[in-house]
Amino acid sequence: MEQKFDLIILGASGFTGKYVLKEALKFLNTQSPLTSIAIAGRNPTKLAKTLIWSSHPNPPPPVPILLADTFDPSSLRSIASRTRLILNCIGPFRLHGEPVVSACVDSGCDYLDICGEPEFMERMESDYHNRAYETGSLVVSGCGFDSVPAEIGLLFNLGQWVGEAVPNRVVAYVGLESRKRIVGNFATYESAVLGVANAKDLQAFRRSITRRRPRPQIPGPSPSKGQTIEHQKKIGLWAVVLPSADASVVRRTLSTLTENPNGLPGSNESSETVQKREAFWSSVKPAHFGVKIGSKSLFGILRIIMVGICIGLFGSTGFGRWLLLKFPSLFSLGWFRKNGPSEEEVESASFKMWFVGRGFSNESIASQENAKPDMEIVTRVTGPEIGYVTTPIILVQCALILLSQRKNLPKGGVYPPGIVLGHTDLQQKLQQNGISFDVISKSTISS
């Protein structure tokens, strides 16, 4: 009889996958929910070398190596039938993700990934949610830097609006720092290029959805778009809107919460767990949400805008995309390269994500005509390098919670991470593993 595993890491020999395996091996023991792991991919030789690298300086543990290819559905069904959970690290997900989701949904096993592509996530929810619910497969995308810091960070900020105080808008400002230089994952860059190429497809897909998502009721007027380039003096950053998945994912969580004010019921919760879940979600006060990328200098922001313009212009044609993907370092001004960052560059990098929330000291003020916020709450999430350290930490902690608390989570379906894991101890687990959540200030805004 074939062995059944707690989880299988698919794409473990990739740039991010090998760091996910390294992080997962820290928790592989009989005292943790993670007692058995396998790794899967197309090349067993590369996977064996990855296992040695991930285990260093210890000898590699007896982790089985399985063959699987996103272009071979039978191989995906085979591994899905042998595990409780698949961690999918193969991107871009618009090219490789759906066959894996399909295999998991058909087999009834759970699925987590590190996707940051809105079109993929929204399509999977549209196409597979009902079937996943029937088979008991819980499918959650965005369990990396995209989009858990945004989701859990927003919930942390909203949790500070106590008593009669109500938030109106929260803006997240992402700042990347390094003692050496910031170098990103090529797959992230490739996803951005393909995202630009397929932007019209995402718009057309959203228009084609007949069922409109409910929108939360948010006190006060809708906030204005503001300036293209913002100088946020309180946190010392220049900033511009970041077209990431975070805002889309947060909107999906808040929409689902609007339909389910007490959160999503678990498959077999105790009465105590039900009370805790309902108490948590019923206290969440929704707000408008946006994300901006920040830099300490105006030059840094202009550099970001230049890269965005390059990707926008060249990404709209086939030859332009070829150039962008052939010469990533040139067109990204050194921020991305095909072989990724060195280990020294990974170790030297970090992030800060500021959440600046503005709202009202009570709803009566919010309901007044031309009301302006009179309160501001600033919180912050900080952690190590985003792609190869923070993302594996988040993905593995999400997996451990899913394995240990499965009966407290939805029976099945396709959801964003916030609505599934927001009420669990994920924030505490992340804090224990190097990702901090802090309240920076609470202040009154003078009119």
C-alpha positions in Angstrom: 0.0 0.0 0.0 1.3 3.4 -0.9 2.3 5.7 1.9 0.0 8.7 2.6 1.8 11.9 3.5 0.8 15.0 5.6 1.9 17.2 2.8 3.7 17.1 -0.6 5.7 20.1 -1.8 5.3 20.4 -5.5 8.1 22.3 -7.3 10.5 21.8 -4.4 13.6 22.3 -6.6 12.5 25.7 -7.8 13.9 29.0 -6.5 11.2 29.4 -3.8 10.4 25.7 -3.5 13.8 24.8 -2.1 13.4 27.5 0.7 9.9 26.2 1.4 11.4 22.7 1.9 14.1 24.0 4.1 11.5 25.8 6.3 9.2 22.7 6.4 12.0 20.4 7.5 12.4 22.5 10.7 8.9 21.2 11.8 9.2 17.6 10.6 9.0 15.5 13.7 6.6 13.4 15.8 5.8 16.3 18.1 4.4 18.5 15.3 1.4 18.2 13.1 3.9 17.5 10.3 5.1 13.9 10.6 5.6 13.0 6.9 6.7 15.0 3.8 7.3 14.1 0.2 8.7 16.4 -2.5 7.5 16.3 -6.2 8.6 17.6 -9.5 9.8 16.7 -13.0 13.5 16.1 -12.3 14.4 13.6 -9.5 18.1 14.5 -9.7 17.4 18.2 -9.0 15.0 17.2 -6.2 17.6 15.0 -4.6 20.2 17.8 -4.7 17.6 20.2 -3.3 16.9 17.9 -0.4 20.7 17.8 0.4 20.9 21.6 0.2 17.8 22.1 2.4 19.0 19.7 5.1 22.5 21.1 5.3 24.5 20.8 7.6 22.5 17.8 8.7 22.2 14.7 6.5 19.1 14.6 4.4 16.1 12.9 6.1 14.3 10.0 4.3 11.9 12.2 2.3 10.4 10.4 -0.7 10.9 11.9 -4.2 7.8 11.7 -6.5 7.5 12.4 -10.2 4.9 15.0 -11.2 4.5 17.3 -14.1 1.9 20.1 -14.5 1.5 19.0 -18.1 0.7 15.4 -17.0 -2.7 15.4 -15.2 -2.4 11.7 -14.2 0.9 12.4 -12.4 -0.8 15.2 -10.5 -3.8 13.0 -9.6 -1.4 10.4 -8.4 0.3 12.6 -5.9 -2.9 14.3 -4.8 -4.3 10.9 -3.9 -1.3 10.3 -1.6 -1.5 13.4 0.6 -3.6 15.5 2.9 -2.2 18.7 1.5 -0.3 19.9 -1.5 1.9 23.1 -1.3 2.2 24.3 -4.9 5.4 26.3 -5.6 5.3 26.2 -9.4 4.6 29.5 -11.1 3.6 31.4 -13.0 0.3 30.0 -11.9 -1.7 31.2 -14.9 0.5 28.7 -16.8 0.9 25.9 -14.4 -1.6 26.2 -11.5 -5.0 25.0 -12.8 -4.0 21.4 -13.4 -2.8 21.1 -9.8 -6.0 22.7 -8.4 -8.1 20.4 -10.5 -6.2 17.3 -9.3 -6.6 18.3 -5.7 -10.3 19.1 -6.0 -11.0 15.8 -7.7 -9.0 13.9 -5.0 -10.4 15.8 -2.1 -7.0 16.8 -0.8 -6.3 20.4 0.4 -4.2 22.9 -1.6 -2.1 26.0 -0.7 0.0 28.1 -2.9 2.1 31.2 -3.1 0.3 32.8 -6.0 0.1 36.6 -6.4 -1.9 36.6 -9.7 -5.5 38.0 -9.3 -6.8 36.4 -12.5 -5.7 32.9 -11.5 -7.1 33.2 -8.0 -10.5 34.6 -9.1 -10.8 32.1 -12.0 -10.1 29.2 -9.6 -12.8 30.4 -7.3 -15.3 30.8 -10.1 -14.6 27.4 -11.7 -13.8 25.1 -8.8 -15.5 26.5 -5.6 -18.7 24.3 -5.8 -16.8 21.2 -6.7 -14.2 21.7 -4.0 -17.0 22.1 -1.4 -18.5 18.8 -2.5 -15.2 16.9 -2.4 -14.0 18.5 0.8 -11.0 20.1 -0.8 -9.9 23.4 0.8 -8.2 25.5 -1.9 -6.4 28.7 -0.6 -4.1 30.7 -2.9 -2.0 33.7 -1.8 -0.3 32.0 1.2 3.0 33.8 0.9 4.1 37.5 1.0 1.2 37.8 -1.4 -1.2 38.2 0.4 -1.0 37.1 4.0 0.8 40.2 5.5 -1.8 42.3 3.8 -4.7 40.3 5.0 -3.6 39.6 8.6 -2.0 43.0 8.8 -5.2 44.6 7.9 -7.2 42.5 10.4 -4.6 43.5 13.0 -5.2 47.2 12.2 -9.0 46.9 12.2 -8.7 45.2 15.6 -7.4 48.4 17.1 -10.7 50.3 16.3 -12.4 49.5 19.5 -15.5 50.9 21.2 -17.5 53.4 19.0 -14.5 54.1 16.7 -14.9 53.0 13.1 -12.3 52.8 10.3 -13.0 54.3 6.9 -9.9 53.5 4.9 -6.6 51.6 5.5 -3.7 52.0 3.1 -0.7 49.6 3.3 2.7 51.0 2.4 5.2 48.4 1.4 8.9 49.2 2.0 11.7 46.9 0.9 15.1 47.2 2.5 18.5 45.6 2.2 22.1 46.0 3.5 23.3 44.9 0.0 20.9 45.2 -2.9 17.3 44.2 -3.5 16.9 41.3 -6.0 13.6 39.7 -6.7 12.4 36.3 -7.9 12.3 35.9 -11.7 9.0 34.1 -11.5 7.5 37.1 -9.8 8.8 39.3 -12.6 7.5 36.9 -15.2 4.0 36.9 -13.5 4.0 40.7 -13.6 4.9 40.7 -17.3 2.2 38.1 -18.1 -0.3 40.0 -15.9 0.2 43.1 -18.0 -0.2 41.0 -21.2 -3.4 39.6 -19.9 -4.9 42.6 -18.1 -7.8 42.8 -20.6 -8.6 39.1 -20.0 -8.9 39.8 -16.2 -11.2 42.8 -16.9 -13.3 40.7 -19.3 -13.5 37.8 -16.8 -14.7 40.1 -14.1 -17.4 41.6 -16.4 -18.5 38.0 -17.3 -19.3 37.1 -13.7 -23.1 37.2 -13.4 -23.1 37.0 -9.6 -21.9 40.3 -8.1 -20.0 40.2 -4.9 -21.7 41.9 -2.0 -19.8 45.0 -0.7 -19.4 45.7 3.0 -21.1 48.8 4.5 -18.3 51.2 5.4 -19.1 54.3 7.5 -18.3 57.7 5.9 -17.7 58.8 2.4 -15.6 56.9 -0.1 -12.0 58.2 0.0 -10.6 60.1 -2.9 -7.8 58.6 -5.1 -5.3 61.2 -4.0 -2.1 62.2 -5.6 -0.2 59.9 -8.0 3.0 60.2 -5.9 2.3 60.6 -2.2 4.8 61.8 0.5 3.7 60.0 3.7 5.7 62.0 6.2 4.6 60.1 9.2 6.3 56.9 8.1 9.0 58.6 6.1 8.1 57.2 2.7 7.4 58.4 -0.8 4.8 56.1 -2.3 2.9 55.2 -5.5 0.0 52.7 -6.0 1.2 49.1 -6.2 -0.9 47.0 -8.7 -0.5 43.8 -6.6 -2.9 41.0 -5.7 -3.3 42.3 -2.2 -6.2 44.7 -2.8 -8.1 42.1 -4.8 -7.6 39.4 -2.2 -8.7 41.6 0.7 -11.8 42.6 -1.3 -12.7 38.9 -1.6 -12.2 38.3 2.1 -14.4 41.3 3.1 -17.0 40.4 0.5 -17.2 36.8 1.9 -17.4 38.3 5.5 -20.3 40.5 4.4 -22.1 37.3 3.4 -21.0 35.4 6.5 -20.8 38.0 9.3 -19.6 35.3 11.8 -17.0 33.9 9.5 -17.0 30.5 7.7 -18.1 27.5 9.9 -15.6 24.7 10.4 -16.3 21.2 9.3 -16.5 19.9 12.8 -16.0 22.7 15.3 -16.5 22.5 19.1 -19.0 24.9 20.7 -16.0 26.8 22.2 -14.3 27.2 18.8 -17.6 28.4 17.3 -17.9 31.1 20.0 -14.3 32.2 19.5 -14.7 32.4 15.7 -18.0 34.3 15.9 -16.6 36.7 18.5 -13.6 37.5 16.3 -15.4 38.0 13.0 -18.3 39.9 14.5 -15.9 42.5 15.9 -14.2 43.2 12.5 -15.1 46.6 11.2 -14.5 46.7 7.4 -12.7 49.5 5.6 -11.7 50.6 2.1 -8.2 49.1 1.4 -5.4 50.1 -0.9 -1.7 49.2 -1.3 1.2 51.4 -2.2 4.9 50.7 -2.8 7.2 53.0 -0.8 10.7 54.3 -0.9 12.6 56.6 1.4 13.6 58.8 -1.5 11.7 60.5 -4.4 14.3 59.0 -6.8 13.5 55.5 -5.6 9.8 56.1 -6.5 10.7 57.5 -9.9 12.8 54.4 -10.5 9.8 52.2 -9.6 7.6 54.2 -12.0 10.1 53.8 -14.8 10.1 50.0 -14.3 6.4 50.0 -14.3 6.3 52.0 -17.5 8.7 49.6 -19.2 6.7 46.6 -18.3 3.5 48.3 -19.3 4.8 49.4 -22.7 6.7 46.3 -23.7 4.4 43.8 -22.0 1.5 44.5 -24.4 3.2 42.9 -27.5 4.7 39.5 -28.0 8.2 40.8 -29.0 8.1 43.2 -26.1 7.4 40.4 -23.7 10.3 38.4 -25.2 12.6 41.3 -24.6 11.4 41.8 -21.0 11.8 38.1 -20.2 15.1 37.8 -22.1 16.7 40.7 -20.3 15.0 41.1 -16.9 17.9 42.8 -15.2 18.1 45.5 -17.9 14.3 46.3 -17.9 13.9 46.1 -14.2 17.0 48.3 -13.5 18.7 45.4 -11.7 15.8 44.5 -9.4 15.2 41.1 -11.1 17.5 38.6 -12.7 17.0 35.0 -13.9 19.2 33.3 -11.4 17.6 35.2 -8.5 19.4 36.7 -5.5 22.5 35.2 -3.8 22.2 33.7 -0.3 23.9 36.8 1.0 21.4 39.1 -0.7 18.5 37.0 0.7 20.0 37.2 4.3 20.5 41.0 4.1 17.0 41.9 2.9 13.8 42.7 4.9 10.5 44.4 4.6 8.3 46.9 6.5 4.5 47.1 5.7 2.9 50.1 7.3 -0.9 50.2 7.7 -2.2 53.8 8.0 -5.9 53.6 9.0 -8.1 56.7 9.1 -11.7 56.8 10.4 -14.0 58.3 12.9 -14.3 58.3 16.7 -17.9 57.3 16.3 -20.4 56.5 13.5 -22.5 59.7 14.1 -19.6 61.8 12.9 -19.1 59.4 9.9 -22.8 59.9 8.9 -22.5 63.7 8.7 -22.4 65.3 5.2 -18.8 65.9 4.0 -17.5 64.1 7.1 -13.7 64.0 7.4 -11.8 61.4 9.5 -10.9 62.5 13.0 -8.8 59.5 14.0 -5.7 57.7 12.7 -4.2 54.4 13.7 -0.9 53.2 12.3 0.3 49.6 12.6 3.2 47.8 11.1 4.2 44.3 9.9 7.9 43.7 9.6 9.9 40.6 8.6 12.8 39.2 6.6 13.3 39.0 2.9 9.9 38.6 1.2 10.4 36.0 -1.5 12.7 33.3 0.0 12.3 33.8 3.7 9.0 35.4 4.6 7.0 33.5 2.0 8.2 30.0 3.1 7.6 31.0 6.8 4.0 32.0 6.0 3.3 29.0 3.7 4.6 26.5 6.2 2.7 28.1 9.1 -0.5 28.1 7.1 0.1 24.4 6.4 0.7 23.6 10.0 -2.5 25.3 11.0 -4.4 23.5 8.3 -3.0 20.1 9.4 -3.6 20.7 13.1 -6.9 22.6 13.0 -8.6 21.1 10.0 -11.9 20.5 11.7 -12.1 24.2 12.7 -11.7 25.3 9.0 -14.3 25.1 6.2 -15.2 21.7 4.8 -14.1 22.8 1.4 -14.2 25.5 -1.3 -11.9 28.1 -2.9 -11.1 31.1 -0.6 -8.6 33.8 0.1 -6.4 33.2 3.1 -7.8 35.9 5.4 -11.3 34.6 5.7 -10.1 31.0 6.3 -7.2 31.7 8.7 -7.9 35.2 10.1 -9.5 33.9 13.3 -6.9 31.2 14.0 -3.6 31.7 15.8 -1.7 32.4 12.5 -0.7 35.9 13.6 0.8 34.5 16.8 2.6 31.7 14.8 4.1 34.3 12.4 5.3 36.4 15.3 7.0 33.3 16.8 8.8 32.8 13.5 10.2 36.3 12.8 7.3 38.3 11.4 6.2 41.1 13.8 2.9 43.0 14.2 3.1 46.3 16.1 0.9 49.2 16.9 2.9 52.4 16.1 0.5 55.2 17.0 -3.1 56.1 17.7 -3.9 59.8 17.3 -6.6 62.4 16.7 -6.7 64.3 13.4 -7.5 67.9 13.6 -9.9 69.2 11.0 
